[in-house]
Amino acid sequence: MYRLAISLIATLVGAGLSAQSFAMPSTTHKQLRLFQSAHVDECECEHEGTSDLHWDDMPETGDHSRADSHAPIGVMGDHMHHAGEFMLGYRFMLMEMRGMREGTSLIDKEDVLDDYMITPTDGSMAMHMFGFMWAPVDELTITVMTKVIDRHMDVVTRMGVRDRMHASGLGDTGVALLVRAFDIGSHHLHLNLKVGLPTGAINKKDTTPMSGGKRVILPYQMQLGTGSVSGTFGFTYTANWSLLSWGFQPQLTVQGHRNYRGYRVGNRFQSDAWVAVAPVRWASVSVRARYAVWTSIYGRDIELNKNMTPAADDDNIGAKRIDLGVGLNLYIPKGLLPFGALDGQRLAFEFTLPVMQAVNGYQMNAEWALTVGWQWAF
């Protein structure tokens, strides 16, 4: 009865599994009675050895037809491809900030204006990320990702004058190697080795409430890039069992040198851990936690007046943060939609909230982030 229920559910949701793996034996009522009476032990053994009731019969590693074979969409460099495979990807991320924080506490804007002439009040960042992956051999996947960023920051002065600063354009570009370390059963581990290229601008200008209509250099957080070559080193571990999958990815990013503006962006360490459940092959839900810590900058941009706003003060850079996110991955198997529309493509969504923030000095308070993604392997 249990096997029949699972078979019916899989058929109704169109999970893309083969009919053979879920099919019930075509046994007549009389044959079934004889089988049960004469071969009870064999039946029990066969039932215990059958794995087609779960996802255990799937290929343990490299099975991209599971929705949860990819990590939540907020994780980069999480999976590899087989030799000769390509993948195109697009992600859109929107992050909102509101209010000011000192250390671990929210503070009023008046507290900031006691020390600075201008304080941020709200801000947002919209990021369009374009990715490409290619596997020349099974043991290596090459990835390239670039992004277009749009930032804005609302500010207010001591006199109550409000304004908005804005910057947009191309961000930094990353080129990464994903190197397979091992595949043992359902357990997979690969190395993440990435070089960041300084294609994003660090000289963006706009007017401010105190600039008298003149365009001036924007604060550090409003710039679109780092201005230096960086290296990222880490690994990704993933595994699955039955309807569950999980993963872990720690990474360290080190900036290589001071940029032409006279400063070097601080280093960053982040670690992601996630668990996903795939009730059907083509859909999974996930929970992810991220711990991130980044250091202050070294040097300073001499065109910025650090007494004007906390965003221009290098003492107000660097933080620790823990985010929690919930996500949904969708995989479109062959035959799910008419005429083969979107066969093999993926859609993913993730919403994250910070649950702990500890910042250096005065910084904007992170509110939430939403990431939406599309991926197509061929």
C-alpha positions in Angstrom: 0.0 0.0 0.0 2.9 2.3 0.9 4.6 1.6 -2.4 1.3 2.3 -4.3 0.8 5.6 -2.6 4.3 6.8 -3.4 3.9 5.7 -7.0 0.6 7.7 -7.4 2.1 10.8 -5.8 5.2 10.7 -8.1 3.0 10.3 -11.1 0.6 13.2 -10.2 3.4 15.7 -9.6 5.2 14.8 -12.8 8.5 14.7 -11.0 10.3 13.6 -14.1 11.2 10.2 -12.7 11.1 7.2 -15.0 7.9 5.2 -14.8 9.8 2.0 -14.5 11.5 2.9 -11.2 8.1 3.5 -9.5 6.0 0.9 -11.3 4.2 -1.8 -9.3 4.7 -5.4 -10.4 1.8 -6.6 -12.6 0.7 -9.5 -10.3 -2.8 -11.0 -10.3 -4.7 -11.5 -7.1 -4.3 -15.2 -7.3 -0.5 -14.9 -7.9 -0.2 -12.5 -5.1 -1.8 -14.9 -2.6 0.4 -17.7 -3.7 3.5 -15.5 -3.5 2.6 -14.3 0.0 1.9 -17.8 1.3 5.0 -19.5 -0.2 7.6 -16.7 -0.3 7.1 -14.5 2.6 10.7 -14.3 3.5 11.7 -13.4 -0.1 9.0 -10.7 -0.2 10.4 -9.1 3.0 13.9 -9.2 1.7 12.9 -7.6 -1.6 11.0 -4.9 0.2 13.9 -4.1 2.5 16.3 -3.9 -0.5 14.0 -1.6 -2.6 15.2 2.0 -2.7 12.8 3.4 -5.4 10.5 4.7 -2.7 13.0 7.4 -2.0 15.5 9.4 -3.9 18.3 7.0 -3.0 18.2 5.4 -6.4 19.4 8.6 -8.0 23.0 9.0 -9.0 24.7 10.1 -5.8 26.8 12.9 -7.3 26.4 15.1 -10.4 22.7 14.5 -10.7 21.5 17.9 -11.9 17.9 16.7 -12.4 17.2 17.1 -8.7 16.0 20.6 -7.7 18.3 20.5 -4.6 21.4 19.4 -6.6 22.1 23.2 -6.6 22.5 25.1 -3.3 20.2 28.0 -2.4 20.5 30.7 -5.0 22.4 33.0 -2.6 25.4 30.6 -2.7 27.9 30.9 -5.5 30.2 28.1 -6.9 28.2 25.4 -5.2 28.2 22.7 -7.9 30.3 21.3 -10.7 29.4 20.0 -14.2 30.3 17.0 -16.3 32.8 17.3 -19.1 31.5 19.3 -22.1 28.6 20.8 -20.2 27.8 24.6 -20.2 25.6 26.6 -17.9 24.2 30.1 -18.2 22.9 31.9 -15.2 21.3 35.2 -14.1 20.7 36.4 -10.5 19.0 39.5 -9.3 19.5 40.6 -5.7 17.8 43.4 -3.9 19.1 44.5 -0.5 17.5 47.1 1.8 19.0 49.1 4.6 17.3 51.3 7.1 18.4 53.3 10.1 21.8 53.5 11.8 23.7 51.1 14.0 26.6 51.4 16.5 28.1 48.1 17.4 25.2 45.8 18.0 22.6 48.5 18.8 20.3 50.6 16.7 20.7 54.3 17.3 18.8 57.5 16.4 20.0 59.7 13.6 20.5 62.5 16.1 23.2 60.5 17.8 25.1 60.3 14.5 24.6 64.0 13.8 26.3 64.9 17.0 29.5 63.7 15.4 28.9 64.2 11.7 27.2 66.8 9.5 25.3 64.3 7.4 23.9 60.9 8.3 22.5 58.2 6.1 18.8 57.2 6.8 18.0 54.6 4.1 19.7 52.8 1.4 19.4 50.0 -1.2 21.4 48.0 -3.6 20.1 46.2 -6.7 22.5 43.8 -8.4 22.2 42.0 -11.7 24.7 39.1 -11.8 25.5 37.2 -15.1 27.3 33.9 -14.9 28.8 31.3 -17.2 30.1 27.9 -16.3 32.0 25.3 -18.5 33.5 22.0 -17.6 36.4 21.0 -20.0 36.8 17.7 -17.9 34.9 16.1 -15.1 37.4 17.2 -12.5 37.3 20.9 -13.4 34.6 23.5 -13.9 35.4 27.1 -14.9 33.1 29.9 -14.0 32.9 33.6 -14.9 30.6 36.1 -13.2 30.2 39.8 -13.6 27.5 42.2 -12.3 25.8 45.5 -12.8 25.1 47.4 -9.6 22.7 50.2 -8.7 23.1 51.8 -5.3 21.3 54.7 -3.6 21.6 56.2 -0.2 19.2 58.7 1.4 20.8 61.2 3.7 19.8 64.1 6.0 21.9 67.0 7.4 21.8 68.6 10.8 19.6 71.3 9.4 17.1 68.8 8.2 18.0 69.0 4.5 17.4 65.6 2.7 19.0 64.3 -0.4 19.8 61.1 -2.2 23.2 59.9 -3.5 23.2 57.5 -6.4 25.7 55.3 -8.3 25.3 52.6 -10.9 27.4 50.7 -13.4 29.6 47.6 -13.9 30.9 45.9 -10.7 33.9 43.7 -10.3 34.3 40.4 -12.2 35.2 37.0 -10.8 36.9 34.1 -12.6 36.9 30.8 -10.6 38.1 27.3 -10.9 36.1 24.6 -9.2 38.4 21.6 -8.7 36.9 18.2 -7.8 38.5 16.8 -4.6 36.4 13.6 -4.1 33.1 11.9 -4.7 32.3 9.1 -2.3 28.8 7.8 -2.5 26.5 10.8 -2.1 29.3 12.9 -0.6 31.0 15.5 -2.8 33.8 18.0 -2.1 35.4 20.5 -4.5 37.8 23.4 -4.1 36.8 27.0 -4.8 39.6 29.1 -6.2 38.7 32.5 -7.6 40.4 35.7 -8.8 38.5 39.0 -8.6 39.2 41.5 -11.3 38.7 45.2 -10.6 36.3 46.1 -13.3 34.0 48.1 -11.0 34.5 51.9 -10.7 35.9 53.4 -7.5 35.6 57.0 -8.6 31.8 57.5 -8.8 30.6 61.0 -8.1 27.3 62.7 -7.3 26.0 65.8 -5.6 25.5 65.9 -1.8 23.6 68.3 0.5 26.9 70.0 1.4 28.5 70.1 -2.1 26.7 73.2 -3.4 25.5 71.4 -6.5 29.0 70.1 -7.4 29.6 66.5 -8.1 32.0 65.0 -5.6 33.5 61.6 -4.8 31.0 59.3 -3.1 31.7 57.4 0.1 33.3 54.0 0.1 30.1 52.0 0.4 28.7 53.8 -2.7 31.5 52.7 -5.0 30.9 49.8 -7.3 34.2 47.9 -7.0 37.3 47.4 -4.9 40.0 48.7 -7.3 42.3 45.8 -6.7 42.8 42.2 -7.7 41.6 39.7 -5.0 41.9 36.0 -4.4 39.2 33.8 -2.9 40.0 30.4 -1.4 37.6 27.8 0.0 35.8 24.5 -0.5 32.2 23.2 -1.0 30.9 20.0 0.6 27.5 18.6 -0.4 25.7 15.4 0.3 22.2 13.9 0.0 20.2 11.1 1.5 16.6 10.2 0.5 14.6 13.5 0.3 17.3 15.5 2.2 20.4 17.3 1.0 22.9 19.6 2.8 26.0 21.5 2.2 28.8 23.6 3.7 31.0 26.3 2.1 33.6 28.4 3.9 35.5 31.0 1.8 38.2 33.6 2.5 38.7 36.6 0.2 42.0 38.5 0.4 42.5 41.8 -1.4 45.9 42.0 -3.2 47.0 45.7 -3.1 46.0 49.3 -2.6 44.0 50.8 -5.4 44.8 54.0 -7.2 42.6 56.0 -4.8 45.0 55.1 -2.0 43.3 52.4 0.0 42.8 48.6 0.1 39.4 47.1 0.8 39.5 44.8 3.9 39.5 41.0 3.7 36.4 38.9 4.1 35.6 35.5 5.5 32.2 33.9 5.1 30.8 30.5 5.7 27.5 29.1 4.5 25.6 26.0 5.7 22.3 24.8 4.3 19.7 22.0 4.4 17.1 21.3 1.7 14.1 19.0 1.4 12.9 17.8 -2.0 9.4 16.3 -1.6 9.4 16.0 -5.4 12.2 15.8 -7.8 11.5 19.2 -9.4 11.1 21.3 -6.2 13.0 21.8 -3.0 12.8 24.2 0.0 15.9 25.2 1.9 17.1 26.9 5.1 20.5 28.5 5.0 22.7 30.3 7.6 25.7 32.6 6.7 28.3 33.9 9.0 30.4 36.7 7.6 33.1 39.0 8.9 35.0 41.7 7.0 37.7 44.0 8.1 38.2 47.8 7.7 40.0 49.3 4.8 43.7 50.1 4.9 44.6 53.7 3.9 42.0 56.2 2.8 40.7 58.2 -0.1 42.1 61.7 0.5 39.2 63.3 -1.4 36.8 62.2 1.2 36.1 64.3 4.2 35.8 61.8 7.0 34.1 64.4 9.3 31.3 65.0 6.8 29.4 61.6 7.1 30.1 58.3 8.7 30.0 56.6 5.3 33.2 58.6 4.4 35.0 57.7 7.6 37.3 54.7 7.3 36.8 54.0 11.0 33.2 53.0 10.2 34.0 50.0 8.0 34.1 46.3 9.0 31.5 44.1 10.7 30.3 40.7 11.7 26.9 39.4 10.7 24.8 36.3 10.7 22.0 35.9 8.2 19.3 33.3 7.9 17.5 32.6 4.7 14.7 30.5 3.3 14.7 29.4 -0.3 12.8 27.6 -3.1 14.5 25.8 -6.0 12.5 24.7 -9.0 13.8 22.4 -11.8 11.8 21.9 -15.0 12.2 18.3 -16.1 11.7 17.2 -19.7 8.1 16.9 -20.6 6.7 18.9 -17.7 5.6 21.8 -20.0 4.2 21.6 -23.5 6.5 21.6 -26.5 9.6 21.2 -24.3 9.4 24.8 -23.1 12.1 25.5 -20.5 13.3 21.9 -20.4 16.2 21.5 -18.0 16.1 25.1 -16.8 15.9 26.3 -13.2 14.3 29.0 -11.2 15.2 29.8 -7.6 14.3 32.3 -4.9 15.7 33.1 -1.5 14.8 35.6 1.2 17.3 36.4 3.9 17.2 38.4 7.2 20.1 39.4 9.4 19.8 37.9 12.9 23.0 39.4 14.3 24.9 42.5 13.3 28.0 43.9 15.0 29.6 46.8 13.2 32.6 49.0 13.6 31.6 52.6 14.5 28.5 53.9 12.8 27.0 52.0 9.9 23.7 51.5 8.2 21.5 48.7 9.5 20.8 45.8 7.1 17.1 45.0 6.8 16.6 42.2 4.3 17.7 40.8 1.0 15.9 39.0 -1.8 17.7 36.9 -4.5 16.0 35.5 -7.6 17.8 33.4 -10.1 17.6 31.5 -13.5 20.0 28.8 -14.6 20.2 26.7 -17.8 22.7 23.8 -18.2 23.2 22.2 -21.6 
